[in-house]
């Protein structure tokens, strides 16, 4: 439960890990969630109806962004997500941030 807090789920803002007398005033918590997810294809931070707070966007797992970075570095771009280190399931997932969250 995030208790209305806003932040990265790195566990550094998790009230359950607080130690000391001041912990009674900790009312807004963002629990830890692992940042890396091999099944992610990027922008999986929503629940289908919009943005979900306190989650990672994982933009580094978005094929379009990876190809843009490769282009900036003079490297070839790939249509096959497995050539970029992503799972084959990412080929079917072409959602961009704008398509998914800005409407």
Biopython code that builds the backbone (N, CA, C, O; Angstrom):
import numpy as np
from Bio.PDB.StructureBuilder import StructureBuilder

atoms = [
    (1, "UNK", "N", (0.849, -1.164, 0.000)),
    (1, "UNK", "CA", (0.000, 0.000, 0.000)),
    (1, "UNK", "C", (0.898, 1.231, 0.000)),
    (1, "UNK", "O", (1.888, 1.281, 0.731)),
    (2, "UNK", "N", (0.552, 2.230, -0.826)),
    (2, "UNK", "CA", (1.408, 3.400, -0.914)),
    (2, "UNK", "C", (0.943, 4.539, -0.008)),
    (2, "UNK", "O", (1.665, 5.529, 0.113)),
    (3, "UNK", "N", (-0.179, 4.455, 0.608)),
    (3, "UNK", "CA", (-0.646, 5.428, 1.602)),
    (3, "UNK", "C", (-0.584, 6.868, 1.109)),
    (3, "UNK", "O", (-0.355, 7.779, 1.904)),
    (4, "UNK", "N", (-0.783, 7.092, -0.192)),
    (4, "UNK", "CA", (-0.790, 8.444, -0.727)),
    (4, "UNK", "C", (0.575, 9.025, -1.007)),
    (4, "UNK", "O", (0.674, 10.186, -1.404)),
    (5, "UNK", "N", (1.620, 8.264, -0.816)),
    (5, "UNK", "CA", (2.973, 8.750, -1.087)),
    (5, "UNK", "C", (3.238, 8.696, -2.583)),
    (5, "UNK", "O", (2.614, 7.925, -3.313)),
    (6, "UNK", "N", (4.158, 9.513, -3.020)),
    (6, "UNK", "CA", (4.563, 9.501, -4.420)),
    (6, "UNK", "C", (6.075, 9.393, -4.474)),
    (6, "UNK", "O", (6.785, 10.171, -3.837)),
    (7, "UNK", "N", (6.559, 8.434, -5.229)),
    (7, "UNK", "CA", (8.000, 8.273, -5.329)),
    (7, "UNK", "C", (8.378, 6.982, -6.007)),
    (7, "UNK", "O", (7.517, 6.222, -6.450)),
    (8, "UNK", "N", (9.659, 6.738, -6.087)),
    (8, "UNK", "CA", (10.169, 5.496, -6.662)),
    (8, "UNK", "C", (9.996, 4.369, -5.659)),
    (8, "UNK", "O", (10.185, 4.575, -4.460)),
    (9, "UNK", "N", (9.643, 3.192, -6.128)),
    (9, "UNK", "CA", (9.479, 2.052, -5.212)),
    (9, "UNK", "C", (10.806, 1.382, -4.877)),
    (9, "UNK", "O", (10.933, 0.161, -4.971)),
    (10, "UNK", "N", (11.785, 2.179, -4.489)),
    (10, "UNK", "CA", (13.112, 1.649, -4.187)),
    (10, "UNK", "C", (13.243, 1.177, -2.742)),
    (10, "UNK", "O", (14.301, 0.689, -2.343)),
    (11, "UNK", "N", (12.181, 1.317, -1.960)),
    (11, "UNK", "CA", (12.191, 0.857, -0.580)),
    (11, "UNK", "C", (12.745, 1.876, 0.401)),
    (11, "UNK", "O", (12.686, 1.654, 1.611)),
    (12, "UNK", "N", (13.283, 2.987, -0.089)),
    (12, "UNK", "CA", (13.853, 3.991, 0.802)),
    (12, "UNK", "C", (12.780, 4.872, 1.441)),
    (12, "UNK", "O", (13.065, 5.646, 2.355)),
    (13, "UNK", "N", (11.558, 4.749, 0.959)),
    (13, "UNK", "CA", (10.445, 5.510, 1.521)),
    (13, "UNK", "C", (9.367, 4.566, 2.048)),
    (13, "UNK", "O", (8.172, 4.837, 1.931)),
    (14, "UNK", "N", (9.806, 3.468, 2.623)),
    (14, "UNK", "CA", (8.901, 2.445, 3.141)),
    (14, "UNK", "C", (8.818, 2.571, 4.665)),
    (14, "UNK", "O", (9.789, 2.299, 5.370)),
    (15, "UNK", "N", (7.662, 2.983, 5.162)),
    (15, "UNK", "CA", (7.488, 3.175, 6.606)),
    (15, "UNK", "C", (7.751, 1.901, 7.402)),
    (15, "UNK", "O", (8.170, 1.971, 8.557)),
    (16, "UNK", "N", (7.512, 0.744, 6.801)),
    (16, "UNK", "CA", (7.705, -0.501, 7.543)),
    (16, "UNK", "C", (9.182, -0.751, 7.861)),
    (16, "UNK", "O", (9.489, -1.586, 8.712)),
    (17, "UNK", "N", (10.084, -0.058, 7.208)),
    (17, "UNK", "CA", (11.512, -0.233, 7.460)),
    (17, "UNK", "C", (12.068, 0.858, 8.382)),
    (17, "UNK", "O", (13.262, 0.878, 8.681)),
    (18, "UNK", "N", (11.208, 1.743, 8.819)),
    (18, "UNK", "CA", (11.636, 2.845, 9.685)),
    (18, "UNK", "C", (12.053, 2.323, 11.060)),
    (18, "UNK", "O", (11.414, 1.431, 11.618)),
    (19, "UNK", "N", (13.126, 2.887, 11.591)),
    (19, "UNK", "CA", (13.637, 2.511, 12.902)),
    (19, "UNK", "C", (13.797, 3.783, 13.729)),
    (19, "UNK", "O", (14.447, 4.734, 13.294)),
    (20, "UNK", "N", (13.205, 3.797, 14.922)),
    (20, "UNK", "CA", (13.376, 4.946, 15.811)),
    (20, "UNK", "C", (12.058, 5.528, 16.278)),
    (20, "UNK", "O", (10.981, 5.119, 15.843)),
    (21, "UNK", "N", (12.170, 6.488, 17.170)),
    (21, "UNK", "CA", (10.986, 7.111, 17.758)),
    (21, "UNK", "C", (10.163, 7.896, 16.750)),
    (21, "UNK", "O", (8.950, 8.024, 16.916)),
    (22, "UNK", "N", (10.796, 8.424, 15.709)),
    (22, "UNK", "CA", (10.107, 9.239, 14.723)),
    (22, "UNK", "C", (9.193, 8.425, 13.811)),
    (22, "UNK", "O", (8.423, 9.006, 13.046)),
    (23, "UNK", "N", (9.258, 7.114, 13.871)),
    (23, "UNK", "CA", (8.500, 6.256, 12.959)),
    (23, "UNK", "C", (6.992, 6.383, 13.128)),
    (23, "UNK", "O", (6.245, 6.092, 12.194)),
    (24, "UNK", "N", (6.539, 6.802, 14.275)),
    (24, "UNK", "CA", (5.105, 6.977, 14.480)),
    (24, "UNK", "C", (4.528, 8.064, 13.594)),
    (24, "UNK", "O", (3.324, 8.082, 13.338)),
    (25, "UNK", "N", (5.374, 8.971, 13.122)),
    (25, "UNK", "CA", (4.887, 10.047, 12.251)),
    (25, "UNK", "C", (5.016, 9.686, 10.770)),
    (25, "UNK", "O", (4.664, 10.491, 9.907)),
    (26, "UNK", "N", (5.504, 8.511, 10.473)),
    (26, "UNK", "CA", (5.623, 8.065, 9.080)),
    (26, "UNK", "C", (4.251, 7.603, 8.607)),
    (26, "UNK", "O", (3.772, 6.542, 9.008)),
    (27, "UNK", "N", (3.624, 8.403, 7.754)),
    (27, "UNK", "CA", (2.265, 8.091, 7.304)),
    (27, "UNK", "C", (2.167, 7.857, 5.806)),
    (27, "UNK", "O", (1.149, 7.360, 5.323)),
    (28, "UNK", "N", (3.207, 8.208, 5.068)),
    (28, "UNK", "CA", (3.177, 8.027, 3.610)),
    (28, "UNK", "C", (4.305, 7.092, 3.228)),
    (28, "UNK", "O", (5.478, 7.407, 3.429)),
    (29, "UNK", "N", (3.954, 5.952, 2.682)),
    (29, "UNK", "CA", (4.916, 4.891, 2.436)),
    (29, "UNK", "C", (4.875, 4.433, 0.988)),
    (29, "UNK", "O", (3.805, 4.334, 0.387)),
    (30, "UNK", "N", (6.048, 4.154, 0.433)),
    (30, "UNK", "CA", (6.179, 3.539, -0.894)),
    (30, "UNK", "C", (7.033, 2.291, -0.717)),
    (30, "UNK", "O", (8.254, 2.400, -0.602)),
    (31, "UNK", "N", (6.421, 1.100, -0.692)),
    (31, "UNK", "CA", (7.175, -0.125, -0.483)),
    (31, "UNK", "C", (8.068, -0.479, -1.677)),
    (31, "UNK", "O", (7.859, 0.009, -2.788)),
    (32, "UNK", "N", (9.045, -1.318, -1.436)),
    (32, "UNK", "CA", (10.011, -1.766, -2.440)),
    (32, "UNK", "C", (9.349, -2.631, -3.500)),
    (32, "UNK", "O", (8.514, -3.483, -3.194)),
    (33, "UNK", "N", (9.734, -2.401, -4.754)),
    (33, "UNK", "CA", (9.403, -3.279, -5.875)),
    (33, "UNK", "C", (10.662, -3.403, -6.705)),
    (33, "UNK", "O", (11.365, -2.414, -6.913)),
    (34, "UNK", "N", (10.952, -4.573, -7.173)),
    (34, "UNK", "CA", (12.155, -4.811, -7.971)),
    (34, "UNK", "C", (12.079, -4.006, -9.273)),
    (34, "UNK", "O", (11.049, -4.022, -9.948)),
    (35, "UNK", "N", (13.148, -3.312, -9.626)),
    (35, "UNK", "CA", (13.155, -2.464, -10.819)),
    (35, "UNK", "C", (13.240, -3.286, -12.107)),
    (35, "UNK", "O", (12.528, -3.006, -13.071)),
    (36, "UNK", "N", (14.108, -4.298, -12.124)),
    (36, "UNK", "CA", (14.275, -5.075, -13.351)),
    (36, "UNK", "C", (13.199, -6.137, -13.463)),
    (36, "UNK", "O", (12.919, -6.861, -12.508)),
    (37, "UNK", "N", (12.603, -6.219, -14.635)),
    (37, "UNK", "CA", (11.609, -7.245, -14.929)),
    (37, "UNK", "C", (11.857, -7.715, -16.358)),
    (37, "UNK", "O", (11.568, -6.988, -17.308)),
    (38, "UNK", "N", (12.382, -8.902, -16.513)),
    (38, "UNK", "CA", (12.737, -9.421, -17.832)),
    (38, "UNK", "C", (11.525, -9.567, -18.748)),
    (38, "UNK", "O", (11.681, -9.584, -19.969)),
    (39, "UNK", "N", (10.345, -9.671, -18.194)),
    (39, "UNK", "CA", (9.151, -9.818, -19.024)),
    (39, "UNK", "C", (8.605, -8.473, -19.492)),
    (39, "UNK", "O", (7.674, -8.430, -20.297)),
    (40, "UNK", "N", (9.168, -7.386, -19.003)),
    (40, "UNK", "CA", (8.691, -6.056, -19.363)),
    (40, "UNK", "C", (9.094, -5.685, -20.783)),
    (40, "UNK", "O", (10.183, -6.023, -21.247)),
    (41, "UNK", "N", (8.197, -4.987, -21.459)),
    (41, "UNK", "CA", (8.480, -4.442, -22.787)),
    (41, "UNK", "C", (8.461, -2.915, -22.732)),
    (41, "UNK", "O", (8.402, -2.256, -23.770)),
    (42, "UNK", "N", (8.511, -2.363, -21.544)),
    (42, "UNK", "CA", (8.489, -0.915, -21.362)),
    (42, "UNK", "C", (7.089, -0.387, -21.124)),
    (42, "UNK", "O", (6.113, -0.939, -21.631)),
    (43, "UNK", "N", (6.997, 0.664, -20.365)),
    (43, "UNK", "CA", (5.735, 1.354, -20.066)),
    (43, "UNK", "C", (4.665, 0.413, -19.517)),
    (43, "UNK", "O", (3.488, 0.546, -19.855)),
    (44, "UNK", "N", (5.061, -0.518, -18.689)),
    (44, "UNK", "CA", (4.076, -1.426, -18.092)),
    (44, "UNK", "C", (3.685, -0.933, -16.702)),
    (44, "UNK", "O", (3.392, -1.729, -15.809)),
    (45, "UNK", "N", (3.682, 0.369, -16.532)),
    (45, "UNK", "CA", (3.416, 0.955, -15.222)),
    (45, "UNK", "C", (1.961, 1.349, -15.065)),
    (45, "UNK", "O", (1.601, 1.956, -14.056)),
    (46, "UNK", "N", (1.126, 1.029, -16.014)),
    (46, "UNK", "CA", (-0.289, 1.369, -15.909)),
    (46, "UNK", "C", (-1.134, 0.145, -15.698)),
    (46, "UNK", "O", (-0.664, -0.987, -15.809)),
    (47, "UNK", "N", (-2.376, 0.385, -15.394)),
    (47, "UNK", "CA", (-3.289, -0.733, -15.175)),
    (47, "UNK", "C", (-4.304, -0.841, -16.307)),
    (47, "UNK", "O", (-5.359, -1.452, -16.141)),
    (48, "UNK", "N", (-3.991, -0.251, -17.451)),
    (48, "UNK", "CA", (-4.895, -0.293, -18.590)),
    (48, "UNK", "C", (-5.785, 0.928, -18.672)),
    (48, "UNK", "O", (-6.292, 1.250, -19.747)),
    (49, "UNK", "N", (-5.985, 1.612, -17.560)),
    (49, "UNK", "CA", (-6.839, 2.792, -17.575)),
    (49, "UNK", "C", (-6.045, 4.057, -17.295)),
    (49, "UNK", "O", (-6.632, 5.128, -17.139)),
    (50, "UNK", "N", (-4.747, 3.957, -17.229)),
    (50, "UNK", "CA", (-3.941, 5.145, -17.007)),
    (50, "UNK", "C", (-2.715, 4.864, -16.172)),
    (50, "UNK", "O", (-2.378, 3.715, -15.886)),
    (51, "UNK", "N", (-2.065, 5.925, -15.794)),
    (51, "UNK", "CA", (-0.816, 5.873, -15.041)),
    (51, "UNK", "C", (-1.030, 5.307, -13.648)),
    (51, "UNK", "O", (-2.044, 5.586, -13.009)),
    (52, "UNK", "N", (-0.091, 4.525, -13.186)),
    (52, "UNK", "CA", (-0.142, 3.995, -11.834)),
    (52, "UNK", "C", (1.042, 4.567, -11.066)),
    (52, "UNK", "O", (2.194, 4.351, -11.443)),
    (53, "UNK", "N", (0.764, 5.290, -9.997)),
    (53, "UNK", "CA", (1.822, 5.911, -9.213)),
    (53, "UNK", "C", (2.687, 4.860, -8.523)),
    (53, "UNK", "O", (2.277, 3.721, -8.305)),
    (54, "UNK", "N", (3.902, 5.294, -8.190)),
    (54, "UNK", "CA", (4.843, 4.480, -7.416)),
    (54, "UNK", "C", (5.268, 3.205, -8.135)),
    (54, "UNK", "O", (5.470, 2.169, -7.502)),
    (55, "UNK", "N", (5.403, 3.282, -9.443)),
    (55, "UNK", "CA", (5.868, 2.147, -10.224)),
    (55, "UNK", "C", (6.988, 2.610, -11.149)),
    (55, "UNK", "O", (7.135, 3.806, -11.404)),
    (56, "UNK", "N", (7.755, 1.688, -11.635)),
    (56, "UNK", "CA", (8.800, 1.992, -12.599)),
    (56, "UNK", "C", (8.212, 1.975, -14.003)),
    (56, "UNK", "O", (7.364, 1.137, -14.311)),
    (57, "UNK", "N", (8.654, 2.892, -14.854)),
    (57, "UNK", "CA", (8.189, 2.912, -16.240)),
    (57, "UNK", "C", (8.933, 1.908, -17.101)),
    (57, "UNK", "O", (8.392, 1.404, -18.085)),
    (58, "UNK", "N", (10.167, 1.620, -16.734)),
    (58, "UNK", "CA", (11.020, 0.678, -17.472)),
    (58, "UNK", "C", (11.181, 1.086, -18.934)),
    (58, "UNK", "O", (11.108, 0.246, -19.830)),
    (59, "UNK", "N", (11.398, 2.370, -19.168)),
    (59, "UNK", "CA", (11.554, 2.857, -20.539)),
    (59, "UNK", "C", (12.761, 2.230, -21.233)),
    (59, "UNK", "O", (12.801, 2.154, -22.461)),
    (60, "UNK", "N", (13.740, 1.782, -20.454)),
    (60, "UNK", "CA", (14.908, 1.127, -21.030)),
    (60, "UNK", "C", (14.552, -0.219, -21.657)),
    (60, "UNK", "O", (15.398, -0.842, -22.298)),
    (61, "UNK", "N", (13.317, -0.673, -21.482)),
    (61, "UNK", "CA", (12.853, -1.933, -22.072)),
    (61, "UNK", "C", (11.937, -1.672, -23.267)),
    (61, "UNK", "O", (11.362, -2.619, -23.805)),
    (62, "UNK", "N", (11.784, -0.421, -23.698)),
    (62, "UNK", "CA", (10.923, -0.054, -24.821)),
    (62, "UNK", "C", (11.735, -0.141, -26.118)),
    (62, "UNK", "O", (12.771, 0.512, -26.246)),
    (63, "UNK", "N", (11.273, -0.933, -27.066)),
    (63, "UNK", "CA", (12.018, -1.192, -28.300)),
    (63, "UNK", "C", (12.268, 0.099, -29.082)),
    (63, "UNK", "O", (13.354, 0.279, -29.633)),
    (64, "UNK", "N", (11.305, 0.978, -29.140)),
    (64, "UNK", "CA", (11.465, 2.229, -29.874)),
    (64, "UNK", "C", (12.564, 3.100, -29.252)),
    (64, "UNK", "O", (13.357, 3.709, -29.970)),
    (65, "UNK", "N", (12.608, 3.155, -27.939)),
    (65, "UNK", "CA", (13.631, 3.942, -27.253)),
    (65, "UNK", "C", (15.008, 3.306, -27.424)),
    (65, "UNK", "O", (15.996, 4.007, -27.639)),
    (66, "UNK", "N", (15.074, 1.984, -27.329)),
    (66, "UNK", "CA", (16.351, 1.290, -27.518)),
    (66, "UNK", "C", (16.895, 1.583, -28.916)),
    (66, "UNK", "O", (18.077, 1.882, -29.085)),
    (67, "UNK", "N", (16.017, 1.493, -29.912)),
    (67, "UNK", "CA", (16.458, 1.761, -31.282)),
    (67, "UNK", "C", (16.880, 3.221, -31.468)),
    (67, "UNK", "O", (17.823, 3.501, -32.209)),
    (68, "UNK", "N", (16.193, 4.147, -30.807)),
    (68, "UNK", "CA", (16.581, 5.558, -30.894)),
    (68, "UNK", "C", (17.975, 5.763, -30.299)),
    (68, "UNK", "O", (18.799, 6.472, -30.875)),
    (69, "UNK", "N", (18.234, 5.147, -29.154)),
    (69, "UNK", "CA", (19.564, 5.258, -28.539)),
    (69, "UNK", "C", (20.632, 4.630, -29.429)),
    (69, "UNK", "O", (21.736, 5.161, -29.551)),
    (70, "UNK", "N", (20.301, 3.504, -30.047)),
    (70, "UNK", "CA", (21.250, 2.862, -30.953)),
    (70, "UNK", "C", (21.541, 3.783, -32.135)),
    (70, "UNK", "O", (22.684, 3.885, -32.581)),
    (71, "UNK", "N", (20.504, 4.456, -32.643)),
    (71, "UNK", "CA", (20.679, 5.392, -33.745)),
    (71, "UNK", "C", (21.599, 6.541, -33.372)),
    (71, "UNK", "O", (22.449, 6.937, -34.170)),
    (72, "UNK", "N", (21.439, 7.084, -32.165)),
    (72, "UNK", "CA", (22.294, 8.178, -31.694)),
    (72, "UNK", "C", (23.754, 7.734, -31.626)),
    (72, "UNK", "O", (24.669, 8.540, -31.795)),
    (73, "UNK", "N", (23.958, 6.442, -31.376)),
    (73, "UNK", "CA", (25.320, 5.921, -31.248)),
    (73, "UNK", "C", (25.860, 5.391, -32.574)),
    (73, "UNK", "O", (26.973, 4.868, -32.624)),
    (74, "UNK", "N", (25.074, 5.523, -33.657)),
    (74, "UNK", "CA", (25.521, 5.057, -34.963)),
    (74, "UNK", "C", (25.380, 3.561, -35.160)),
    (74, "UNK", "O", (25.988, 3.000, -36.072)),
    (75, "UNK", "N", (24.592, 2.907, -34.327)),
    (75, "UNK", "CA", (24.386, 1.460, -34.452)),
    (75, "UNK", "C", (23.114, 1.173, -35.249)),
    (75, "UNK", "O", (22.230, 2.025, -35.348)),
    (76, "UNK", "N", (23.030, -0.007, -35.802)),
    (76, "UNK", "CA", (21.850, -0.386, -36.573)),
    (76, "UNK", "C", (20.644, -0.572, -35.650)),
    (76, "UNK", "O", (20.782, -0.858, -34.461)),
    (77, "UNK", "N", (19.465, -0.402, -36.238)),
    (77, "UNK", "CA", (18.227, -0.600, -35.491)),
    (77, "UNK", "C", (17.650, -1.964, -35.855)),
    (77, "UNK", "O", (17.926, -2.501, -36.928)),
    (78, "UNK", "N", (16.850, -2.512, -34.955)),
    (78, "UNK", "CA", (16.317, -3.860, -35.157)),
    (78, "UNK", "C", (14.804, -3.891, -34.957)),
    (78, "UNK", "O", (14.278, -3.308, -34.009)),
    (79, "UNK", "N", (14.127, -4.570, -35.853)),
    (79, "UNK", "CA", (12.687, -4.796, -35.708)),
    (79, "UNK", "C", (12.420, -5.988, -34.789)),
    (79, "UNK", "O", (11.371, -6.073, -34.150)),
    (80, "UNK", "N", (13.378, -6.898, -34.734)),
    (80, "UNK", "CA", (13.247, -8.095, -33.906)),
    (80, "UNK", "C", (13.665, -7.755, -32.471)),
    (80, "UNK", "O", (14.836, -7.459, -32.234)),
    (81, "UNK", "N", (12.740, -7.791, -31.519)),
    (81, "UNK", "CA", (13.096, -7.424, -30.150)),
    (81, "UNK", "C", (14.143, -8.335, -29.519)),
    (81, "UNK", "O", (14.873, -7.907, -28.625)),
    (82, "UNK", "N", (14.225, -9.577, -29.969)),
    (82, "UNK", "CA", (15.211, -10.483, -29.375)),
    (82, "UNK", "C", (16.636, -10.055, -29.734)),
    (82, "UNK", "O", (17.574, -10.351, -28.994)),
    (83, "UNK", "N", (16.804, -9.363, -30.862)),
    (83, "UNK", "CA", (18.121, -8.852, -31.242)),
    (83, "UNK", "C", (18.554, -7.710, -30.327)),
    (83, "UNK", "O", (19.729, -7.342, -30.303)),
    (84, "UNK", "N", (17.611, -7.155, -29.579)),
    (84, "UNK", "CA", (17.884, -6.063, -28.649)),
    (84, "UNK", "C", (17.942, -6.540, -27.201)),
    (84, "UNK", "O", (18.099, -5.736, -26.283)),
    (85, "UNK", "N", (17.814, -7.841, -27.002)),
    (85, "UNK", "CA", (17.850, -8.377, -25.644)),
    (85, "UNK", "C", (16.503, -8.419, -24.961)),
    (85, "UNK", "O", (16.417, -8.692, -23.764)),
    (86, "UNK", "N", (15.443, -8.150, -25.719)),
    (86, "UNK", "CA", (14.084, -8.219, -25.168)),
    (86, "UNK", "C", (13.491, -9.583, -25.493)),
    (86, "UNK", "O", (14.023, -10.312, -26.331)),
    (87, "UNK", "N", (12.415, -9.919, -24.846)),
    (87, "UNK", "CA", (11.741, -11.183, -25.121)),
    (87, "UNK", "C", (10.966, -11.136, -26.428)),
    (87, "UNK", "O", (10.566, -10.061, -26.877)),
    (88, "UNK", "N", (10.753, -12.290, -27.039)),
    (88, "UNK", "CA", (10.006, -12.368, -28.291)),
    (88, "UNK", "C", (8.587, -11.834, -28.122)),
    (88, "UNK", "O", (7.992, -11.339, -29.078)),
    (89, "UNK", "N", (8.046, -11.932, -26.912)),
    (89, "UNK", "CA", (6.688, -11.441, -26.660)),
    (89, "UNK", "C", (6.577, -9.932, -26.844)),
    (89, "UNK", "O", (5.470, -9.407, -26.968)),
    (90, "UNK", "N", (7.697, -9.233, -26.863)),
    (90, "UNK", "CA", (7.669, -7.775, -27.035)),
    (90, "UNK", "C", (7.359, -7.373, -28.472)),
    (90, "UNK", "O", (7.017, -6.217, -28.722)),
    (91, "UNK", "N", (7.470, -8.299, -29.424)),
    (91, "UNK", "CA", (7.168, -7.991, -30.818)),
    (91, "UNK", "C", (5.711, -7.590, -30.981)),
    (91, "UNK", "O", (5.393, -6.715, -31.786)),
    (92, "UNK", "N", (4.837, -8.216, -30.234)),
    (92, "UNK", "CA", (3.412, -7.916, -30.339)),
    (92, "UNK", "C", (3.039, -6.666, -29.552)),
    (92, "UNK", "O", (1.967, -6.097, -29.762)),
    (93, "UNK", "N", (3.902, -6.240, -28.659)),
    (93, "UNK", "CA", (3.595, -5.105, -27.795)),
    (93, "UNK", "C", (4.246, -3.858, -28.366)),
    (93, "UNK", "O", (5.435, -3.624, -28.149)),
    (94, "UNK", "N", (3.501, -3.076, -29.074)),
    (94, "UNK", "CA", (4.025, -1.872, -29.702)),
    (94, "UNK", "C", (3.458, -0.615, -29.050)),
    (94, "UNK", "O", (3.539, 0.465, -29.635)),
    (95, "UNK", "N", (2.892, -0.729, -27.862)),
    (95, "UNK", "CA", (2.346, 0.433, -27.173)),
    (95, "UNK", "C", (3.452, 1.430, -26.880)),
    (95, "UNK", "O", (4.522, 1.064, -26.393)),
    (96, "UNK", "N", (3.188, 2.679, -27.179)),
    (96, "UNK", "CA", (4.106, 3.728, -26.786)),
    (96, "UNK", "C", (3.518, 4.457, -25.588)),
    (96, "UNK", "O", (2.348, 4.280, -25.251)),
    (97, "UNK", "N", (4.315, 5.249, -24.972)),
    (97, "UNK", "CA", (3.857, 6.017, -23.823)),
    (97, "UNK", "C", (2.638, 6.860, -24.206)),
    (97, "UNK", "O", (1.651, 6.898, -23.471)),
    (98, "UNK", "N", (2.709, 7.537, -25.360)),
    (98, "UNK", "CA", (1.606, 8.403, -25.779)),
    (98, "UNK", "C", (0.331, 7.609, -26.015)),
    (98, "UNK", "O", (-0.751, 8.032, -25.606)),
    (99, "UNK", "N", (0.451, 6.465, -26.669)),
    (99, "UNK", "CA", (-0.722, 5.641, -26.958)),
    (99, "UNK", "C", (-1.364, 5.131, -25.681)),
    (99, "UNK", "O", (-2.588, 5.032, -25.585)),
    (100, "UNK", "N", (-0.532, 4.810, -24.702)),
    (100, "UNK", "CA", (-1.038, 4.170, -23.504)),
    (100, "UNK", "C", (-1.547, 5.163, -22.458)),
    (100, "UNK", "O", (-2.528, 4.891, -21.766)),
    (101, "UNK", "N", (-0.874, 6.328, -22.343)),
    (101, "UNK", "CA", (-1.184, 7.199, -21.225)),
    (101, "UNK", "C", (-1.670, 8.591, -21.586)),
    (101, "UNK", "O", (-2.250, 9.269, -20.738)),
    (102, "UNK", "N", (-1.454, 9.043, -22.819)),
    (102, "UNK", "CA", (-1.872, 10.395, -23.173)),
    (102, "UNK", "C", (-2.952, 10.293, -24.247)),
    (102, "UNK", "O", (-2.674, 9.979, -25.404)),
    (103, "UNK", "N", (-4.167, 10.559, -23.843)),
    (103, "UNK", "CA", (-5.292, 10.474, -24.776)),
    (103, "UNK", "C", (-6.222, 11.628, -24.594)),
    (103, "UNK", "O", (-7.230, 11.725, -25.295)),
]
sb = StructureBuilder()
sb.init_structure("model")
sb.init_model(0)
sb.init_chain("A")
sb.init_seg("    ")
for serial, (resi, resn, name, xyz) in enumerate(atoms, 1):
    if name == "N":
        sb.init_residue(resn, " ", resi, " ")
    sb.init_atom(name, np.array(xyz, "f"), 0.0, 1.0, " ", f" {name:<3s}", serial, name[0])
structure = sb.get_structure()
